[in-house]
Amino acid sequence: MATWEKEWNGNRGEELLKAVETKEYRILADWKAGVCSLALKNLSGHPVRLEKIPVLEMDMPFGVDTPVYGEAYNMLCQYSGTVKKVDLIGFFGDHGHYRLSAPKDFCQVYNLIRFTMENGESLLLGFSSCRRFSGEFWFNEKKLYAVLNLEGIEIREGETVALETLFEGKGPKETLEEAFGNAIQTNHPMLRTPEIPTGWCSWPVYGPQVTEQNIYDNLYAIKEQGLNLKYIQLDDGYQPFMGDWLQTTDAFQGGME
């Protein structure tokens, strides 16, 4: 059994994930049934403005070859690999395409990270709320951090600010994902609609290089395969410049209506 499996066996996240404390702030972590409510208290003696900060940390107990899955910012792509190295699933990643900042010497995923054990079970950590701050996980062969982006908000001297909630669970992948979904549902109830929206979006495959012919080809394929889709979303790439939403490039000869 891998070292990290031994460490996690019989322990819960609150025993291994430690709340961070610095000269400027202390993280308050309130664990209940595998969900941690996080808050921050300003210890500095003066107002502070914080950007991305670690809120929970632990020494990396997982072997370098342990499989890892993680989400990208706003779920625009995904990552898969091992503790040693994760690779982009898809074409348009956080750093290369969207030019989001990356921590030095760490792998970075957003919102959710899942490690797979040798016995097939998983360990899942995920931010189950996003009321105000976006969550990330930074990791390398030595450390694992849960991180929140406070976006430079001012925190007054002695003030305590509520942050987000974090879910931790170990077990079969499908069971964990359902439990994580329920934790999210507690904070962000699903919007009810008369029908489930179904459709196809151009971005994951074509990105900004999409053409009019791409759209027609997929419309024909959807019809031929009898897919019951209601919406077709042309997501970016048709306009000559960002902001020119009522104009098209030469790849769209039909123009706008």
N, C-alpha and C positions, 0 to 999 in steps of 0.2 A: 504494500500500500504506500502511495506517495506521502511524503512528509506532510503536505498541506491537508491531506485527507485525515491523517491522524490528529492534527491540531484542531480541525474543525469538528471532528467526531466527538459528540458529547458537549460541545460548546456552542453558544449562540453568538450572534454578531456583537452583542453588547459586551462580551468578554474579550473579544479580539480586536474589534474596531475601537480605537481609543479617540476620545474627543481631543481636539487640538487646543493648546493654550500657548500664547506668545506674550510678549510684553505689552502688546497693543490690545489683544482680545482673548476672551475665553469662550469656547464653544460649549453650550449646555446641551446635553444629549439625554433625552427622556425616552427610554425603550419600553414598549408595551407590545407583547405578542409579535415580535419580529419586525415591528415598525418603530423607527426612531424619529421623534419630533425634535428638530434642531432649532437652536436660538443662539444669538451672539451677544456677549456683554462687553462693552468697551471698558478696558482696564487702564487706558493710557493716561488719564488725567486731563485729556483735551479732546476736542472733536477729531474724528479720523474719517478718511475716505478710503475705502477698500475696494480693490478690484477682484481678481480671482484669488480665492483663498482656500487652502485645505481645511476641511471641517472634521473629517475622521481620517485616521491613519492606522496602518499596521505594517509590520515587517512582512514582506511577501513570503508566505509559507508554501507557495505553489511551485512545483518544478518547472523548469524552463520550457519543457515540451508539453505542458498542460494546455489543452485546447481552450481557446478564448473566442467568444463572440461579443460584439458590441455594436451599439447604434451610433450613427453620425448625428450631427446637429440637425434638429427638426426632422430626423429620420429620412434625410435626403439621400442617404446611402447607408451601407452597413460595412462592418469590418469583421474579418475572421482570420484566425491563425493560432499562435501560441503565445505564452507569456513572453517569450523572447522576441517575437515579431508578429505583428498583425498586418494583413493586407486588405486593401480596399476591395469591396464587392461592388461592382458597377464601374462607372466611368468618371463621375464627377464628385471628387472627394472634398473634404473640408479644407484641406491645406492647398492642394494643387489648383482646384477650380474656384472655390469660394474664398480662398486666401485668408482663412481664419488662423489666428495665432496658434502655435503649438508649443508645449513646454519642452525645454531642452532636456535631452537624455531620457525622456519618458514617452511611452505609447499613450495615446489619448483617445478615449471614446466618450460619447455623451449619453446621459440619461440611464443607460442600462449596461451592465457587464455580466457575462455568464461564463463560468469555468466548468468544464466537463471532467468528471472523475473517471478513474479507470473502470469502475463498476457501471458506468453509464449514467449515473445520477449527476445532477448539476448543483452548483452554488450560484445563486443569482442575487446581485445587488442592483437596486434601481431606485431612482428618485420617484416617489409615488405622488409628488405634488410639484406644480410649477406655477405657483400663484404670483411669484414676483421674480425669482432668480432661476437661471438655468443651471443644470447640474452636469458635472463631468466626472470621469474616473481617469486618473493618471497612474501608470504603473510601469515598473521595470522589474528586473530580476531580484531587486532588493526591497522595494517598497510598493505599497498600494495606497492611494489617496482618493477619498471622495472630496470633490471640489465644488464650490459654488461661485458663480460670477455675480458679485455685488454691484458691479457697474459704477463704482465710484460714489455711491450714495453717502451722504454725511451721517455719521452716527455720533450723537452728542456724548459728552463726558458722562460716564456711568450709565448710559442708556443700554437697554436690552432690546434687541430686535428679533422678532420671530423670523425664521428662515423657511426651510422646506422640510418634508418628511422623506425618510429613506427606508426602503423595504429590504429585508434580508431573508433568504430562505434556502433550504437545501432539500433536494429530493428529485423525483422524475421531472424532466423538462416541462412536459405539458401541465403537470400539477402546479409547478412553480409559476408558469406563465399565467395560469388562471388566477392564482392567488395574487400575483402582482397586479393583474388587471383589476381585481376586486379592490385592492388597495388604492389604485388610481381612481376607481369609480367612487370611492369614499370622499375623495377630495374634489373630483371633477366629474360629476354625474353626466352620463351620456345624454346628449341631446336627442330627444325623440322626434322622429320624422314620420310622416304618413307611410313612406316606403323607404327601403334601404337604397341609398344612391349607388348606382353601379356605372362604371365607365372605363375608359382607357385614356391614359395620359401620354403625351409624346416625350416628356422629359427624360425618364429613366433610360431610354434607348438612344434617342437622337440628340438630346440636349439642345444647345443653341445652333446646331447644324441641321435642324429639321427642314424639310422641303415640302412643297405642296404635294409632290408625288408620294412622299412617305405617308402623308395623311390619307391619300386615296388608296394606296396599297393596303393600309391597315383597315380602312373602311370596308374594302372588298373582302379581306380575310375575315373580318368580324361577321360579315353577312354570310360568307360561304360556310363558316363553322357554326353558324346558328347561335352565336353568343348573344345572350339577352342583356345587352348593354344600352343604357339610356343616354349617357353623356360621352362626348369626345372632347378632351381638353387639349388645346394647342397651347403648351406652356412655354412661352419665351422662345426666341430664336427667329420668329417671323418678322420682327421689326428691325429697321436698319440700325437704330441706336436705342439704348435704354431710355425710356420715356416717350419714344415715338410710337405710342401704342396704336395709333390710327393709320400708320403707314406700314408698308411691307417691303421686303427685300425682293431682289429679282427671282428668288426661289419660289415666290408666290405671285404668279402672274394674274391671278383672279382678283387681286386687290382686296379692299375691305368693304363691307356693307354695314 
